[in-house]
């Protein structure tokens, strides 16, 4: 399974009365550095694009369709997305 992994600092969003509303993480623009390239080269759909100049466009489509610009950690995560919040940075993995 092809995996996109990144680490980011969680951002706490507050209500007007200074209580915590929710926590979210910003999803970066995916690059080849975020990807398990060996798995992407073996992928049924994206294998032909993995070594081409079209691969960044495929990654931007994955970002747009699967997760969007932010991931809220208080809600149920989208299918294939895991978030490890045990450390200072949140490690997010997306299975494609």
C-alpha positions as CSV (number, residue, x, y, z in Angstrom):
1,X,0.0,0.0,0.0
2,X,1.4,3.4,-1.0
3,X,1.7,5.8,2.0
4,X,2.1,9.5,2.3
5,X,3.6,10.6,5.7
6,X,4.2,14.0,7.2
7,X,4.8,15.6,10.6
8,X,3.2,18.9,11.7
9,X,2.5,20.9,14.8
10,X,-1.1,20.7,15.9
11,X,-3.0,23.9,16.1
12,X,-5.6,24.5,18.9
13,X,-8.7,26.6,17.9
14,X,-10.4,28.4,20.8
15,X,-14.0,29.5,21.3
16,X,-14.9,33.1,22.1
17,X,-14.8,32.3,25.8
18,X,-11.2,30.9,25.6
19,X,-12.3,27.2,25.9
20,X,-10.8,24.8,23.4
21,X,-13.1,24.2,20.4
22,X,-11.0,21.6,18.5
23,X,-7.5,20.8,17.4
24,X,-6.4,20.6,13.8
25,X,-3.3,20.1,11.7
26,X,-2.5,21.8,8.4
27,X,-1.8,19.4,5.5
28,X,1.3,20.5,3.5
29,X,1.6,20.4,-0.3
30,X,2.8,16.9,-0.9
31,X,6.1,16.2,-2.5
32,X,8.1,13.1,-3.4
33,X,9.8,13.5,0.1
34,X,6.5,12.7,1.8
35,X,5.9,9.5,-0.2
36,X,7.1,5.9,0.0
37,X,8.3,6.0,-3.6
38,X,9.0,2.3,-3.8
39,X,5.3,1.6,-3.0
40,X,4.1,4.3,-5.4
41,X,6.1,2.7,-8.2
42,X,4.3,-0.6,-7.6
43,X,0.9,1.0,-7.2
44,X,-1.7,-0.1,-9.8
45,X,-3.0,3.3,-10.6
46,X,-0.1,5.6,-9.9
47,X,2.8,3.4,-10.8
48,X,3.2,5.0,-14.3
49,X,3.2,8.5,-12.9
50,X,5.6,7.9,-10.0
51,X,8.7,8.8,-12.0
52,X,7.2,11.4,-14.3
53,X,6.7,15.1,-14.1
54,X,2.9,14.5,-13.6
55,X,3.4,13.0,-10.2
56,X,3.1,16.3,-8.2
57,X,-0.3,16.9,-9.9
58,X,-1.4,13.4,-8.8
59,X,-0.3,14.2,-5.3
60,X,-2.2,17.5,-5.3
61,X,-5.3,15.6,-6.4
62,X,-4.9,13.1,-3.6
63,X,-4.6,16.0,-1.1
64,X,-7.6,17.8,-2.5
65,X,-9.9,14.7,-2.7
66,X,-8.8,12.8,0.4
67,X,-8.0,15.3,3.2
68,X,-8.2,18.9,2.1
69,X,-6.2,21.7,3.6
70,X,-6.8,20.9,7.3
71,X,-7.5,17.7,9.3
72,X,-9.6,18.1,12.4
73,X,-8.4,15.7,15.1
74,X,-11.6,15.8,17.2
75,X,-13.7,14.2,14.5
76,X,-13.4,10.8,12.9
77,X,-10.5,10.8,10.5
78,X,-11.1,10.1,6.8
79,X,-10.7,6.5,5.5
80,X,-7.1,5.5,5.3
81,X,-5.8,8.4,7.4
82,X,-4.1,7.9,10.8
83,X,-2.8,10.5,13.2
84,X,-0.4,9.8,16.0
85,X,-0.5,12.7,18.6
86,X,1.7,11.1,21.2
87,X,4.7,13.4,20.5
88,X,5.3,17.1,20.1
89,X,4.6,16.9,16.4
90,X,1.6,15.0,15.0
91,X,2.5,12.2,12.6
92,X,-0.1,11.8,9.9
93,X,-0.1,8.9,7.5
94,X,-2.4,8.6,4.4
95,X,-2.8,5.3,2.7
96,X,-3.5,5.6,-1.0
